[in-house]
Amino acid sequence: MKPGIHPAYGPVVFRDRAANYAFLTRSTMTSDKTVEWEDGNTYPVVDVEISHVSHPFYTGTARVLDTAGRVERFERRYGRRGAN
């Protein structure tokens, strides 16, 4: 890597406000806010609106859309493709 052109890469706490969950990882993101972590050290904290703990896809609460019904309704309304 070229020196001096890459952002600093260090430990950061990401906090999911919706699920009241935080995890420590490494990132190039920075923040003025800090939090004291479980190990006693202070790290920058980045608040996120959604993470793997609160996202419907990962929690199993995602709804499946009826795509077959949507396609059939579209074809009834606008006709089949190539039916000239």
N, CA and C atoms as a LAMMPS dump frame, in Angstrom:
ITEM: TIMESTEP
0
ITEM: NUMBER OF ATOMS
252
ITEM: BOX BOUNDS ff ff ff
-5.0000000000000000e+02 5.0000000000000000e+02
-5.0000000000000000e+02 5.0000000000000000e+02
-5.0000000000000000e+02 5.0000000000000000e+02
ITEM: ATOMS id mol type element x y z
1 1 1 N 0.829 -1.182 0
2 1 2 C 0 0 0
3 1 3 C 0.874 1.246 0
4 2 1 N 0.416 2.262 -0.678
5 2 2 C 1.148 3.516 -0.689
6 2 3 C 1.016 4.2 0.662
7 3 1 N 2.095 4.676 1.211
8 3 2 C 1.996 5.36 2.511
9 3 3 C 1.386 6.755 2.367
10 4 1 N 0.581 7.129 3.382
11 4 2 C 0.055 8.477 3.449
12 4 3 C -1.229 8.742 2.683
13 5 1 N -1.778 7.765 1.944
14 5 2 C -3.003 8.027 1.189
15 5 3 C -4.211 7.3 1.754
16 6 1 N -4.034 6.385 2.677
17 6 2 C -5.128 5.599 3.226
18 6 3 C -5.565 6.147 4.582
19 7 1 N -6.862 6.07 4.878
20 7 2 C -7.336 6.559 6.182
21 7 3 C -6.882 5.635 7.305
22 8 1 N -6.869 6.164 8.513
23 8 2 C -6.456 5.369 9.675
24 8 3 C -7.464 4.242 9.902
25 9 1 N -6.965 3.06 10.209
26 9 2 C -7.777 1.861 10.419
27 9 3 C -7.586 1.425 11.862
28 10 1 N -8.641 1.507 12.648
29 10 2 C -8.495 1.164 14.052
30 10 3 C -9.789 0.681 14.667
31 11 1 N -9.76 0.368 15.958
32 11 2 C -10.96 -0.145 16.627
33 11 3 C -12.043 0.924 16.77
34 12 1 N -13.282 0.511 16.5
35 12 2 C -14.453 1.387 16.573
36 12 3 C -15.608 0.562 17.128
37 13 1 N -16.44 1.182 17.953
38 13 2 C -17.653 0.525 18.455
39 13 3 C -18.821 0.986 17.605
40 14 1 N -19.56 0.031 17.044
41 14 2 C -20.794 0.331 16.327
42 14 3 C -21.951 0.007 17.258
43 15 1 N -22.862 0.985 17.428
44 15 2 C -23.964 0.818 18.365
45 15 3 C -25.283 0.907 17.606
46 16 1 N -26.061 -0.174 17.665
47 16 2 C -27.388 -0.223 17.06
48 16 3 C -28.376 0.334 18.072
49 17 1 N -28.883 1.536 17.802
50 17 2 C -29.776 2.198 18.751
51 17 3 C -31.13 1.502 18.831
52 18 1 N -31.602 0.895 17.764
53 18 2 C -32.913 0.258 17.753
54 18 3 C -32.939 -0.998 18.619
55 19 1 N -31.843 -1.741 18.644
56 19 2 C -31.811 -3.009 19.37
57 19 3 C -31.017 -2.926 20.666
58 20 1 N -30.47 -1.757 20.971
59 20 2 C -29.643 -1.592 22.165
60 20 3 C -28.513 -2.629 22.176
61 21 1 N -27.772 -2.673 21.076
62 21 2 C -26.7 -3.646 20.887
63 21 3 C -25.473 -2.92 20.353
64 22 1 N -24.301 -3.284 20.833
65 22 2 C -23.052 -2.685 20.36
66 22 3 C -22.019 -3.774 20.133
67 23 1 N -21.138 -3.549 19.17
68 23 2 C -20.048 -4.492 18.933
69 23 3 C -18.791 -3.728 18.551
70 24 1 N -17.681 -4.281 18.946
71 24 2 C -16.367 -3.684 18.693
72 24 3 C -15.755 -4.36 17.481
73 25 1 N -15.305 -3.546 16.544
74 25 2 C -14.655 -4.056 15.342
75 25 3 C -13.624 -3.037 14.885
76 26 1 N -12.992 -3.285 13.759
77 26 2 C -12.023 -2.34 13.216
78 26 3 C -12.629 -1.71 11.971
79 27 1 N -12.394 -0.408 11.806
80 27 2 C -12.97 0.316 10.683
81 27 3 C -12.165 1.587 10.428
82 28 1 N -12.424 2.201 9.277
83 28 2 C -11.831 3.495 8.972
84 28 3 C -12.752 4.637 9.393
85 29 1 N -13.966 4.311 9.848
86 29 2 C -14.895 5.347 10.301
87 29 3 C -14.394 5.959 11.604
88 30 1 N -14.7 7.235 11.783
89 30 2 C -14.312 7.913 13.01
90 30 3 C -15.519 8.66 13.568
91 31 1 N -15.4 9.066 14.821
92 31 2 C -16.473 9.8 15.466
93 31 3 C -15.89 10.636 16.599
94 32 1 N -16.559 11.734 16.897
95 32 2 C -16.147 12.557 18.036
96 32 3 C -16.648 11.971 19.347
97 33 1 N -17.716 11.182 19.271
98 33 2 C -18.263 10.557 20.477
99 33 3 C -17.434 9.326 20.834
100 34 1 N -17.288 9.073 22.128
101 34 2 C -16.554 7.903 22.586
102 34 3 C -17.393 7.145 23.604
103 35 1 N -17.008 5.901 23.837
104 35 2 C -17.687 5.06 24.808
105 35 3 C -16.633 4.183 25.49
106 36 1 N -16.845 3.918 26.757
107 36 2 C -15.949 3.008 27.464
108 36 3 C -16.453 1.594 27.237
109 37 1 N -15.582 0.752 26.717
110 37 2 C -15.95 -0.616 26.35
111 37 3 C -15.747 -1.552 27.528
112 38 1 N -16.15 -2.796 27.384
113 38 2 C -16.084 -3.797 28.445
114 38 3 C -14.659 -4.065 28.929
115 39 1 N -13.679 -3.842 28.072
116 39 2 C -12.29 -4.097 28.452
117 39 3 C -11.663 -2.914 29.19
118 40 1 N -12.448 -1.844 29.412
119 40 2 C -11.948 -0.687 30.14
120 40 3 C -11.348 0.392 29.27
121 41 1 N -11.149 0.136 27.992
122 41 2 C -10.599 1.123 27.066
123 41 3 C -11.714 1.995 26.493
124 42 1 N -11.354 3.171 26.033
125 42 2 C -12.302 4.093 25.418
126 42 3 C -12.102 4.07 23.911
127 43 1 N -13.207 3.889 23.177
128 43 2 C -13.169 3.801 21.717
129 43 3 C -14.163 4.791 21.126
130 44 1 N -13.928 5.22 19.888
131 44 2 C -14.936 6.038 19.201
132 44 3 C -16.174 5.185 18.94
133 45 1 N -17.354 5.794 19.025
134 45 2 C -18.602 5.065 18.817
135 45 3 C -19.359 5.676 17.64
136 46 1 N -19.867 4.803 16.772
137 46 2 C -20.665 5.209 15.621
138 46 3 C -22.057 4.62 15.807
139 47 1 N -23.072 5.478 15.869
140 47 2 C -24.45 5.018 16.004
141 47 3 C -25.008 4.658 14.636
142 48 1 N -25.612 3.479 14.546
143 48 2 C -26.241 3.03 13.303
144 48 3 C -27.716 2.779 13.569
145 49 1 N -28.516 2.897 12.535
146 49 2 C -29.947 2.709 12.692
147 49 3 C -30.347 1.254 12.624
148 50 1 N -29.567 0.434 11.938
149 50 2 C -29.927 -0.963 11.78
150 50 3 C -28.659 -1.801 11.677
151 51 1 N -28.687 -2.983 12.251
152 51 2 C -27.557 -3.912 12.17
153 51 3 C -28.107 -5.325 12.011
154 52 1 N -27.231 -6.302 12.09
155 52 2 C -27.679 -7.681 11.935
156 52 3 C -28.612 -8.119 13.063
157 53 1 N -28.625 -7.401 14.171
158 53 2 C -29.487 -7.755 15.29
159 53 3 C -30.922 -7.26 15.065
160 54 1 N -31.099 -6.149 14.376
161 54 2 C -32.43 -5.583 14.207
162 54 3 C -32.965 -5.653 12.773
163 55 1 N -32.169 -6.098 11.816
164 55 2 C -32.62 -6.155 10.425
165 55 3 C -33.58 -7.333 10.233
166 56 1 N -34.736 -7.119 9.593
167 56 2 C -35.711 -8.196 9.439
168 56 3 C -35.184 -9.417 8.702
169 57 1 N -34.28 -9.242 7.762
170 57 2 C -33.745 -10.39 7.022
171 57 3 C -32.99 -11.331 7.952
172 58 1 N -32.195 -10.79 8.859
173 58 2 C -31.389 -11.615 9.755
174 58 3 C -32.17 -12.118 10.961
175 59 1 N -33.217 -11.403 11.366
176 59 2 C -33.992 -11.825 12.532
177 59 3 C -35.071 -12.823 12.177
178 60 1 N -35.328 -13.028 10.897
179 60 2 C -36.339 -13.992 10.469
180 60 3 C -37.739 -13.423 10.43
181 61 1 N -37.9 -12.125 10.54
182 61 2 C -39.225 -11.521 10.509
183 61 3 C -39.523 -10.867 9.17
184 62 1 N -38.732 -11.167 8.158
185 62 2 C -38.954 -10.58 6.837
186 62 3 C -40.204 -11.19 6.214
187 63 1 N -40.956 -10.363 5.503
188 63 2 C -42.157 -10.837 4.831
189 63 3 C -41.813 -11.194 3.396
190 64 1 N -42.419 -12.273 2.894
191 64 2 C -42.218 -12.686 1.515
192 64 3 C -43.366 -12.11 0.699
193 65 1 N -43.02 -11.422 -0.366
194 65 2 C -44.034 -10.84 -1.233
195 65 3 C -44.547 -11.873 -2.213
196 66 1 N -45.789 -11.747 -2.578
197 66 2 C -46.415 -12.645 -3.549
198 66 3 C -46.057 -12.165 -4.945
199 67 1 N -44.879 -12.526 -5.418
200 67 2 C -44.426 -12.026 -6.717
201 67 3 C -45.186 -12.67 -7.861
202 68 1 N -45.608 -13.926 -7.713
203 68 2 C -46.349 -14.573 -8.79
204 68 3 C -47.669 -13.853 -9.009
205 69 1 N -48.363 -13.51 -7.961
206 69 2 C -49.617 -12.766 -8.092
207 69 3 C -49.417 -11.407 -8.702
208 70 1 N -48.327 -10.766 -8.383
209 70 2 C -48.041 -9.449 -8.948
210 70 3 C -47.795 -9.537 -10.443
211 71 1 N -47.053 -10.556 -10.878
212 71 2 C -46.765 -10.722 -12.303
213 71 3 C -48.05 -11.028 -13.063
214 72 1 N -48.876 -11.917 -12.514
215 72 2 C -50.14 -12.25 -13.179
216 72 3 C -51.059 -11.04 -13.266
217 73 1 N -51.118 -10.238 -12.23
218 73 2 C -51.951 -9.043 -12.239
219 73 3 C -51.429 -8.05 -13.285
220 74 1 N -50.108 -7.906 -13.399
221 74 2 C -49.52 -7.022 -14.408
222 74 3 C -49.859 -7.513 -15.807
223 75 1 N -49.751 -8.839 -16.022
224 75 2 C -50.042 -9.389 -17.346
225 75 3 C -51.517 -9.224 -17.701
226 76 1 N -52.421 -9.378 -16.726
227 76 2 C -53.846 -9.167 -16.986
228 76 3 C -54.114 -7.707 -17.352
229 77 1 N -53.463 -6.813 -16.666
230 77 2 C -53.707 -5.392 -16.864
231 77 3 C -53.106 -4.888 -18.179
232 78 1 N -51.89 -5.299 -18.496
233 78 2 C -51.185 -4.733 -19.647
234 78 3 C -50.938 -5.738 -20.772
235 79 1 N -51.354 -6.946 -20.613
236 79 2 C -51.189 -7.957 -21.659
237 79 3 C -49.844 -8.634 -21.568
238 80 1 N -49.77 -9.808 -22.143
239 80 2 C -48.532 -10.575 -22.141
240 80 3 C -47.552 -9.97 -23.11
241 81 1 N -46.299 -10.166 -22.852
242 81 2 C -45.245 -9.658 -23.726
243 81 3 C -45.197 -10.506 -25.002
244 82 1 N -45.166 -9.875 -26.147
245 82 2 C -45.058 -10.58 -27.424
246 82 3 C -46.353 -11.213 -27.88
247 83 1 N -47.504 -10.817 -27.322
248 83 2 C -48.791 -11.388 -27.714
249 83 3 C -49.446 -10.535 -28.808
250 84 1 N -48.662 -10.06 -29.777
251 84 2 C -49.187 -9.2 -30.847
252 84 3 C -49.921 -9.985 -31.859
